[in-house]
């Protein structure tokens, strides 16, 4: 394995920042066409891929990496659009859970289908397997650097879910 130089690490840092901006721009475009936002999509995606379709606001904020104030506004919009509902937390008498509605599930699936198509184009020349392996490795490292549990083993459509 080659030793990484400061120039290599600086290049990686700048390219990762560019990837993040490009990915967010793509998500913004897809979401805006449906009068939504990437933050709303991230919440819907988390809930859609959990076996119970629900989570506490604090778990959601940690997963989607959003401040509590930003998440409050996001949840308010999703609730007013009928994509989520708030219900009592059976494990915490004072707590509330955020749950995906059927409408929210369908809306998520529409957004995701468009994003999947856009990413199909993005990886067409480099191949999905190598890209997926590299991204899983980067996600693991970035989550570790942020003190978060890893989600890199997540596979869409499987019983396992993103970390709570």
Secondary structure as UniProt FT lines:
FT   HELIX           6..32
FT   TURN            33..35
FT   HELIX           38..48
FT   TURN            51..52
FT   STRAND          54..56
FT   HELIX           57..64
FT   HELIX           68..80
FT   TURN            81..82
FT   STRAND          84..89
FT   TURN            90..91
FT   STRAND          92..100
FT   HELIX           102..123
FT   TURN            124..126
FT   HELIX           128..145
FT   TURN            146..147
FT   TURN            152..153
FT   TURN            156..157
//
